[in-house]
Amino acid sequence: MEKEYKPFQHKPKHLKADFVKRKERWEEGLGDVDTDISHRRFNCTLQTPQVVNAFKKCVHKNEVDRKNLITCYRVVLQKILQDPDLTDEEFMSMYGQIQARANEVYERRSRNLRKIRG
């Protein structure tokens, strides 16, 4: 089925509004703007990528305190480990990163303790 071709038809004169009339009506409406917006509710639903990117930026800028970071770390780790579909490769790659960094910190603190005691 093909659509029937209809040539362009101009708006009837009685439906047209002049630019000046539209501009005047616009300016009249501007005076009615409600300045008190305290009673309004603004809802914003963030998507997962937005939350992740915002969190990463906050962490890199040191805007998140240590207690909250540790809490986030525990919650995320617990959720990942509860996943029954977690493969051994994924777990070992995650553990490899954590283990390497934890060992670096442990060795640095051990050296400092030996210097203090020694």
VENRA-V534031 format. One record per residue. N is the residue number from 1. RES is the residue in one letter. OMEGA is omega in whole degrees, -180 to 180 (* if undefined). Layout:
# VENRA-V534031
n/res/omega
N/RES/OMEGA
N/RES/OMEGA
This chain:
# VENRA-V534031
n/res/omega
1/M/179
2/E/177
3/K/179
4/E/-180
5/Y/177
6/K/179
7/P/-179
8/F/177
9/Q/180
10/H/176
11/K/176
12/P/-175
13/K/-176
14/H/179
15/L/-179
16/K/175
17/A/180
18/D/178
19/F/-178
20/V/180
21/K/180
22/R/-180
23/K/179
24/E/-180
25/R/177
26/W/-179
27/E/176
28/E/-179
29/G/-179
30/L/179
31/G/-177
32/D/-176
33/V/-179
34/D/-179
35/T/-180
36/D/-178
37/I/-178
38/S/-179
39/H/-177
40/R/177
41/R/178
42/F/179
43/N/178
44/C/179
45/T/180
46/L/175
47/Q/-176
48/T/179
49/P/179
50/Q/-180
51/V/-179
52/V/-179
53/N/179
54/A/180
55/F/179
56/K/179
57/K/180
58/C/-180
59/V/-179
60/H/179
61/K/-179
62/N/179
63/E/-179
64/V/-179
65/D/-173
66/R/-177
67/K/179
68/N/178
69/L/180
70/I/178
71/T/178
72/C/-180
73/Y/-179
74/R/-177
75/V/-179
76/V/180
77/L/179
78/Q/-179
79/K/180
80/I/-177
81/L/177
82/Q/-177
83/D/-179
84/P/-179
85/D/-179
86/L/-179
87/T/180
88/D/180
89/E/179
90/E/-179
91/F/-178
92/M/177
93/S/177
94/M/-179
95/Y/179
96/G/179
97/Q/-178
98/I/-178
99/Q/-179
100/A/-178
101/R/179
102/A/178
103/N/178
104/E/-179
105/V/-179
106/Y/180
107/E/180
108/R/179
109/R/178
110/S/177
111/R/179
112/N/179
113/L/179
114/R/179
115/K/-178
116/I/-177
117/R/-169
118/G/*
